Amino acid sequence: MYILIGLIILAVGALIVIKAEAMLSAFGRIAFFERYLGTEGGSRLGYKLVGLLIIFIGMLVMTNMIGGFLEWVLGPLLRLSRMNIKN
């Protein structure tokens, strides 16, 4: 089941990367991307970066490593919250 869901997420991310121009036409420019990535591609580059992030998440879901990755990323926050609860 994870493989199928991961492949779907991966395909959506690949479509976003491939069709960045169509995404720009459909949704318009995003001010954040234009401000910080303006000289290197602006919103087109931003859409491609979002697509790459979605592809990465799809790969994690497909290989069933999403739990370990989230535990690694959020681990310091979870440890901090446990320390505050005990005190």
Backbone as a chain_set.jsonl record, in Angstrom:
{"seq": "MYILIGLIILAVGALIVIKAEAMLSAFGRIAFFERYLGTEGGSRLGYKLVGLLIIFIGMLVMTNMIGGFLEWVLGPLLRLSRMNIKN", "coords": {"N": [[0.818, -1.184, 0.0], [1.957, 1.219, 0.796], [3.751, 1.614, -1.256], [2.17, 2.159, -3.504], [0.823, 4.55, -2.734], [3.078, 6.169, -2.335], [4.102, 6.218, -4.969], [2.073, 7.626, -6.272], [2.24, 10.147, -5.003], [4.841, 10.769, -5.751], [4.519, 10.947, -8.548], [2.823, 13.171, -8.734], [4.539, 15.168, -7.763], [6.518, 15.053, -9.76], [5.047, 15.894, -11.972], [4.528, 18.53, -11.221], [7.113, 19.591, -11.289], [7.768, 19.219, -14.003], [5.735, 20.605, -15.332], [5.987, 23.342, -14.597], [5.68, 25.834, -15.803], [3.011, 25.762, -16.63], [1.825, 25.62, -14.127], [2.506, 28.126, -13.184], [1.021, 29.712, -14.931], [-1.558, 28.905, -14.216], [-1.831, 29.4, -11.427], [-0.477, 31.718, -10.903], [1.986, 34.224, -9.945], [4.064, 33.942, -7.032], [4.605, 35.868, -4.273], [6.596, 35.519, -2.28], [8.46, 33.762, -3.471], [9.183, 35.318, -5.657], [10.424, 37.444, -4.392], [12.651, 36.33, -2.986], [13.833, 34.535, -4.784], [13.999, 35.853, -7.133], [15.951, 36.756, -9.048], [16.942, 34.396, -9.967], [14.961, 32.928, -11.221], [12.546, 33.054, -9.97], [9.125, 32.541, -9.441], [8.796, 30.268, -11.054], [11.065, 28.7, -10.476], [10.512, 28.358, -7.78], [8.134, 26.809, -7.864], [9.245, 24.502, -8.963], [11.01, 23.749, -6.924], [9.193, 23.166, -4.888], [7.947, 20.983, -6.106], [10.127, 19.19, -6.163], [10.445, 18.79, -3.412], [8.045, 17.486, -2.856], [8.45, 15.181, -4.368], [10.575, 14.07, -2.896], [9.264, 13.553, -0.461], [7.423, 11.685, -1.393], [9.151, 9.592, -2.091], [10.067, 8.905, 0.451], [7.679, 8.008, 1.62], [7.101, 5.861, -0.076], [9.182, 4.078, 0.452], [8.656, 3.573, 3.032], [9.909, 5.079, 5.026], [9.165, 7.415, 6.155], [8.27, 7.799, 8.771], [10.577, 7.456, 10.388], [12.122, 9.551, 9.371], [10.573, 11.83, 10.052], [10.645, 11.537, 12.806], [13.35, 11.958, 13.242], [13.64, 14.624, 12.35], [11.823, 16.036, 13.971], [12.583, 15.272, 16.456], [14.29, 16.781, 18.339], [12.459, 18.784, 19.131], [10.443, 17.26, 20.281], [11.797, 16.08, 22.427], [12.367, 18.365, 23.895], [9.79, 19.223, 24.596], [9.012, 17.109, 26.225], [10.754, 17.445, 28.339], [9.862, 19.867, 29.423], [7.335, 19.136, 30.3], [7.864, 17.349, 32.353], [9.035, 18.967, 34.262]], "CA": [[0.0, 0.0, 0.0], [2.849, 2.378, 0.843], [4.379, 1.799, -2.566], [1.196, 2.808, -4.375], [0.652, 5.939, -2.284], [4.327, 6.853, -2.633], [4.188, 6.448, -6.413], [1.133, 8.697, -6.615], [2.843, 11.398, -4.533], [5.996, 10.985, -6.613], [4.023, 11.381, -9.861], [2.335, 14.553, -8.584], [5.726, 16.017, -7.685], [7.158, 15.106, -11.076], [4.224, 16.749, -12.825], [4.746, 19.924, -10.824], [8.429, 19.989, -11.804], [7.736, 19.259, -15.466], [4.765, 21.596, -15.792], [6.114, 24.548, -13.784], [5.125, 26.961, -16.562], [1.556, 25.644, -16.547], [1.469, 25.994, -12.756], [2.618, 29.583, -13.109], [-0.13, 30.265, -15.647], [-2.795, 28.575, -13.514], [-1.912, 29.95, -10.078], [0.154, 33.026, -10.851], [3.258, 34.388, -9.252], [4.028, 33.915, -5.581], [5.441, 36.998, -3.859], [7.758, 35.036, -1.533], [9.448, 33.255, -4.422], [9.666, 36.438, -6.465], [11.301, 38.264, -3.565], [13.89, 35.659, -2.602], [14.414, 33.802, -5.906], [13.645, 36.655, -8.294], [16.97, 36.83, -10.088], [17.268, 33.05, -10.439], [13.834, 32.229, -11.823], [11.322, 33.459, -9.292], [8.056, 31.586, -9.14], [9.037, 29.0, -11.762], [12.0, 27.944, -9.648], [9.796, 28.006, -6.557], [7.268, 25.659, -8.153], [10.101, 23.324, -9.145], [11.503, 23.343, -5.605], [8.067, 22.512, -4.205], [7.818, 19.681, -6.743], [11.21, 18.327, -5.678], [10.122, 18.437, -2.034], [6.98, 16.486, -2.919], [9.09, 13.941, -4.823], [11.324, 13.536, -1.752], [8.289, 12.988, 0.476], [6.903, 10.476, -2.03], [10.159, 8.529, -1.95], [10.055, 8.464, 1.845], [6.464, 7.219, 1.836], [7.208, 4.632, -0.852], [10.106, 3.173, 1.13], [8.176, 3.482, 4.422], [10.893, 5.712, 5.899], [8.648, 8.718, 6.541], [8.204, 7.859, 10.236], [11.921, 7.683, 10.906], [12.56, 10.896, 8.977], [9.874, 12.805, 10.894], [11.173, 11.393, 14.157], [14.665, 12.595, 13.249], [13.487, 16.065, 12.206], [11.072, 16.598, 15.091], [13.113, 14.724, 17.704], [14.669, 17.785, 19.337], [11.263, 19.443, 19.659], [9.737, 16.334, 21.151], [12.57, 15.965, 23.664], [12.196, 19.612, 24.628], [8.451, 19.257, 25.175], [8.978, 16.137, 27.319], [11.472, 18.032, 29.468], [9.02, 20.891, 30.005], [6.214, 18.48, 30.963], [8.353, 16.74, 33.584], [9.37, 20.011, 35.242]], "C": [[0.869, 1.258, 0.0], [3.466, 2.668, -0.519], [3.434, 2.54, -3.507], [0.993, 4.274, -4.006], [1.908, 6.748, -2.591], [4.494, 7.158, -4.114], [3.25, 7.557, -6.866], [1.704, 10.049, -6.21], [4.036, 11.761, -5.408], [5.573, 11.506, -7.987], [3.507, 12.815, -9.806], [3.512, 15.52, -8.519], [6.429, 16.152, -9.02], [6.36, 15.977, -12.04], [4.397, 18.222, -12.493], [6.083, 20.42, -11.369], [8.385, 20.155, -13.32], [6.86, 20.39, -15.97], [4.806, 22.873, -14.948], [5.53, 25.766, -14.496], [3.6, 26.935, -16.521], [1.06, 25.999, -15.146], [1.508, 27.504, -12.586], [1.43, 30.241, -13.795], [-1.422, 30.057, -14.871], [-2.923, 29.321, -12.182], [-1.246, 31.309, -9.93], [1.462, 33.031, -10.08], [3.051, 34.403, -7.746], [5.054, 34.934, -5.093], [6.706, 36.539, -3.123], [8.852, 34.563, -2.473], [10.009, 34.371, -5.284], [10.656, 37.291, -5.681], [12.663, 37.598, -3.343], [14.558, 34.872, -3.727], [14.244, 34.567, -7.209], [14.681, 36.664, -9.396], [17.324, 35.459, -10.661], [16.084, 32.304, -11.02], [12.516, 32.515, -11.147], [10.357, 32.326, -9.035], [8.245, 30.256, -9.862], [9.973, 28.11, -10.957], [11.336, 27.514, -8.351], [8.884, 26.818, -6.748], [8.098, 24.394, -8.325], [10.667, 22.834, -7.812], [10.409, 22.649, -4.8], [7.858, 21.11, -4.787], [8.894, 18.708, -6.292], [10.981, 17.895, -4.237], [9.039, 17.357, -1.993], [7.537, 15.146, -3.41], [9.856, 13.281, -3.684], [10.376, 12.888, -0.741], [7.693, 11.7, -0.098], [7.871, 9.316, -1.927], [10.191, 8.002, -0.514], [8.833, 7.612, 2.145], [6.588, 5.868, 1.144], [8.126, 3.613, -0.174], [9.768, 2.98, 2.605], [9.202, 4.035, 5.416], [10.404, 7.056, 6.418], [8.597, 8.872, 8.065], [9.556, 8.148, 10.855], [12.435, 9.065, 10.574], [11.882, 11.953, 9.845], [10.349, 12.742, 12.34], [12.533, 12.068, 14.289], [14.54, 14.122, 13.206], [12.846, 16.68, 13.447], [11.577, 16.122, 16.447], [13.521, 15.764, 18.721], [13.466, 18.523, 19.932], [10.505, 18.545, 20.618], [10.471, 16.148, 22.472], [12.396, 17.208, 24.516], [10.826, 19.664, 25.286], [8.33, 18.261, 26.322], [9.683, 16.698, 28.546], [10.612, 19.069, 30.156], [7.833, 20.286, 30.752], [6.66, 17.91, 32.292], [8.642, 17.791, 34.661], [8.163, 20.672, 35.705]], "O": [[0.572, 2.232, -0.692], [3.676, 3.824, -0.886], [3.855, 3.445, -4.227], [0.994, 5.14, -4.881], [1.816, 7.884, -3.056], [4.972, 8.232, -4.479], [3.596, 8.341, -7.75], [1.656, 10.999, -6.992], [4.219, 12.924, -5.766], [6.206, 12.413, -8.526], [3.733, 13.59, -10.736], [3.484, 16.576, -9.152], [6.887, 17.237, -9.378], [6.939, 16.716, -12.836], [4.411, 19.066, -13.388], [6.174, 21.546, -11.858], [8.913, 21.13, -13.854], [7.212, 21.063, -16.939], [3.756, 23.425, -14.621], [4.946, 26.636, -13.85], [2.967, 27.983, -16.391], [0.001, 26.606, -14.995], [0.649, 28.088, -11.925], [0.89, 31.226, -13.29], [-2.289, 30.931, -14.864], [-4.0, 29.815, -11.848], [-1.441, 31.982, -8.918], [1.963, 31.999, -9.634], [2.004, 34.821, -7.25], [6.228, 34.868, -5.458], [7.776, 37.114, -3.323], [10.022, 34.91, -2.307], [11.197, 34.365, -5.606], [11.621, 37.803, -6.249], [13.704, 38.238, -3.498], [15.747, 34.57, -3.63], [14.338, 33.977, -8.285], [14.326, 36.586, -10.572], [17.938, 35.372, -11.725], [16.21, 31.11, -11.293], [11.46, 32.236, -11.717], [10.722, 31.287, -8.484], [7.882, 29.211, -9.32], [9.714, 26.92, -10.775], [11.579, 26.406, -7.873], [8.848, 25.917, -5.911], [7.69, 23.323, -7.875], [10.788, 21.628, -7.598], [10.668, 21.662, -4.113], [7.618, 20.159, -4.043], [8.612, 17.532, -6.063], [11.287, 16.759, -3.875], [9.112, 16.428, -1.189], [7.135, 14.092, -2.917], [9.794, 12.062, -3.522], [10.654, 11.803, -0.229], [7.484, 10.733, 0.634], [7.458, 8.178, -1.701], [10.325, 6.799, -0.291], [8.934, 6.605, 2.845], [6.221, 4.842, 1.715], [7.863, 2.412, -0.228], [10.497, 2.31, 3.337], [9.343, 3.512, 6.522], [11.168, 7.772, 7.066], [8.853, 9.957, 8.588], [9.67, 8.99, 11.745], [13.109, 9.692, 11.391], [12.543, 12.875, 10.324], [10.443, 13.766, 13.016], [12.837, 12.676, 15.316], [15.241, 14.829, 13.93], [13.282, 17.731, 13.917], [11.047, 16.53, 17.48], [13.134, 15.649, 19.884], [13.467, 18.849, 21.119], [9.989, 19.001, 21.639], [9.839, 16.068, 23.525], [12.289, 17.109, 25.739], [10.713, 20.107, 26.429], [7.623, 18.527, 27.295], [9.254, 16.452, 29.673], [10.631, 19.147, 31.384], [7.369, 20.862, 31.736], [5.914, 17.976, 33.269], [8.502, 17.51, 35.851], [8.235, 21.58, 36.533]]}, "num_chains": 1, "name": "protein.A"}
